[in-house]
Amino acid sequence: MIWLQSNDKFDEVAEYDHGKGTFTMASRNSLGSKAPSSTDGIFALLSVVFVALYKFGQELFIRIGDQCIPLTDDVVVSVSGDAKNKQLTVEKSGQVIARINYALDVSKKFPDDPTPFIEDEDFDFGLFISNISKNDARKRVLLGLD
């Protein structure tokens, strides 16, 4: 079992079984001293589908519903569409192996936000995963190699 941090709520974590693909969400507050001090990845519910990016062993994985996909060099994640109709597509060696449609909660984004370090991926978990899949340096950071 590993712990994953919610992308949407700091207080929310999920205890996740990599082998079975099952998870149990809980609040850090309700876990009290049993709350994890560190996590191995991030998760979100995109259109009620559990989607996660996490480290297990020395590999990165993407979980989309029932599918567990190792984030290898031949896997590319792309996101298209507007806020109301986004599509996350996972391709391995040029073949589509997973796809999910979701919508963004645009109420979370502030118009003309002056915060210099806020980017679109901070409000779009699918875009975050896509950006990670295309950046070896960021993958190494998530693996704890840098």
Order of alpha helices (4+ residues) and beta strands (2+ residues): beta-beta-beta-alpha-beta-beta-beta-beta-beta-beta-beta-alpha-alpha
